[in-house]
Amino acid sequence: MASGKQREATGTRWTQTWLGGAASAGVDLGTPGARLGLPKEGPGAVATYGRRIVALLVDLLVAALVGALFAKALHWSPATRSIANTGVFAAMVWLLTATLGVTIGKRLCGLRVVRLDGRPVGFLWGLVRTFLLVLVVPALIWDRDYRGLHDRAANTVVVRAK
């Protein structure tokens, strides 16, 4: 094992490799999507975190607005409104992803959801993906291709549409 003086001489500290991930340790994992046969840039490339988060925020905002309209019209309590917002979000994401491959937010951000085998997402896999997305935790665990557990379970990936 290298002593502290040897590490200082090479310029690498253990925290730099640990905090910087595999790439800072000299391991080339390739670009996101390369293992899936997707291009590095442009249409069909894996969507970045930033675009996905903006799309999610737009979808949550739309669901909150629609849920608030339902809740106001039906005079629901605040707790029921929260459930309504979640239900509207889940229904919107499920139906739009299953049929069109995009949600409102993804459409505005130039993204789409595709299955790795090229087929449409469909109602069953759209439901699986949406259920896990609503649980939140699976969506927070990503792999090196920027696919959350909800994408991996449904055999999907979010890519740039344009």
C-alpha positions in Angstrom: 0.0 0.0 0.0 1.3 3.4 -0.9 2.3 5.7 2.0 0.9 9.2 2.4 4.1 10.7 0.9 3.8 8.4 -2.2 0.1 9.4 -2.7 1.0 13.1 -2.4 3.7 12.6 -5.1 1.2 11.1 -7.5 -1.4 13.7 -6.8 -4.2 11.2 -6.0 -5.9 10.9 -2.6 -8.2 8.1 -1.7 -11.1 10.6 -1.3 -10.7 11.7 -4.9 -11.2 8.2 -6.3 -13.9 7.4 -3.8 -15.9 10.6 -4.3 -15.2 10.9 -8.0 -16.5 7.4 -8.9 -15.0 4.8 -11.1 -13.8 7.3 -13.8 -11.5 9.1 -11.4 -10.0 5.8 -10.5 -9.0 5.2 -14.2 -11.9 2.9 -15.1 -13.6 3.7 -18.4 -17.3 2.8 -18.2 -18.1 4.3 -21.6 -20.8 6.9 -22.2 -24.3 6.5 -20.8 -26.3 4.3 -23.2 -23.3 2.8 -25.0 -24.0 -0.7 -23.5 -27.6 -0.4 -24.8 -26.4 0.5 -28.3 -27.7 4.1 -28.0 -25.8 7.1 -29.6 -23.6 9.4 -27.5 -25.5 12.6 -28.5 -28.5 13.8 -30.3 -31.9 12.0 -30.9 -32.0 8.6 -29.3 -29.2 9.4 -26.8 -29.9 8.8 -23.1 -31.6 11.8 -21.5 -29.6 13.7 -18.9 -30.7 14.0 -15.3 -31.5 17.7 -15.6 -34.0 17.2 -18.4 -35.6 14.3 -16.7 -36.0 16.3 -13.4 -37.5 19.3 -15.3 -40.0 17.0 -17.1 -40.9 15.4 -13.7 -41.5 18.8 -12.1 -43.7 19.8 -15.0 -45.7 16.6 -14.7 -46.1 17.1 -11.0 -47.3 20.6 -11.5 -49.9 19.6 -14.1 -51.1 16.8 -11.8 -51.3 19.2 -8.8 -53.4 21.7 -10.9 -55.8 19.0 -12.1 -56.0 17.4 -8.7 -56.7 20.8 -7.1 -59.6 21.4 -9.6 -61.1 18.0 -8.7 -60.6 18.6 -5.0 -62.2 22.0 -5.1 -65.1 20.9 -7.2 -65.8 18.0 -4.8 -65.0 19.9 -1.6 -62.3 17.4 -0.5 -60.2 17.8 2.6 -56.4 18.6 2.3 -55.5 15.0 3.0 -57.8 13.8 0.2 -56.4 16.4 -2.1 -52.9 15.0 -1.6 -54.2 11.5 -2.5 -56.0 13.0 -5.5 -52.8 14.7 -6.8 -50.9 11.4 -6.5 -53.7 9.6 -8.3 -53.9 12.1 -11.1 -50.1 12.0 -11.5 -50.1 8.2 -11.6 -52.9 8.0 -14.1 -51.5 10.7 -16.3 -48.0 9.1 -16.4 -49.3 5.6 -16.9 -51.7 6.4 -19.7 -49.5 8.8 -21.6 -46.4 6.7 -21.3 -48.2 3.5 -22.2 -49.9 4.9 -25.3 -47.6 7.7 -26.6 -44.3 7.1 -24.8 -44.3 10.7 -23.5 -45.8 12.6 -20.7 -46.6 16.3 -20.9 -43.3 17.2 -19.2 -41.3 14.8 -21.3 -42.9 16.3 -24.5 -42.0 19.8 -23.4 -38.4 18.8 -22.6 -37.9 16.8 -25.8 -37.8 13.4 -24.2 -39.5 10.0 -24.7 -39.7 6.6 -23.0 -38.8 3.7 -25.2 -38.5 0.0 -24.6 -35.1 -1.5 -25.3 -36.6 -4.1 -27.7 -38.2 -1.3 -29.8 -41.8 -2.1 -29.1 -44.3 0.4 -27.5 -44.2 0.6 -23.7 -47.7 -0.7 -23.5 -50.2 -0.8 -20.6 -48.6 -3.5 -18.5 -45.1 -2.2 -18.5 -46.3 1.4 -18.3 -48.2 0.4 -15.1 -45.1 -1.4 -13.6 -43.0 1.6 -14.4 -45.5 4.1 -13.0 -46.1 2.1 -9.8 -42.4 2.1 -9.1 -42.1 5.8 -10.0 -44.8 6.7 -7.5 -42.9 4.8 -4.8 -40.1 7.3 -5.4 -37.2 5.2 -4.0 -36.7 3.1 -7.2 -36.6 6.2 -9.3 -33.8 7.6 -7.1 -31.5 4.6 -7.7 -29.8 5.0 -11.0 -27.4 2.9 -13.0 -24.6 4.1 -15.3 -27.0 4.4 -18.2 -29.2 6.8 -16.1 -31.9 4.2 -15.8 -33.8 4.1 -12.5 -35.1 0.8 -11.1 -38.5 1.7 -12.5 -36.9 1.9 -16.0 -34.9 -1.3 -15.5 -38.0 -3.2 -14.3 -40.0 -2.1 -17.4 -37.1 -2.6 -19.7 -37.3 1.0 -20.8 -35.0 4.0 -21.1 -35.7 7.7 -21.4 -34.0 9.2 -24.5 -33.8 12.5 -26.2 -36.6 12.8 -28.9 -34.8 15.7 -30.7 
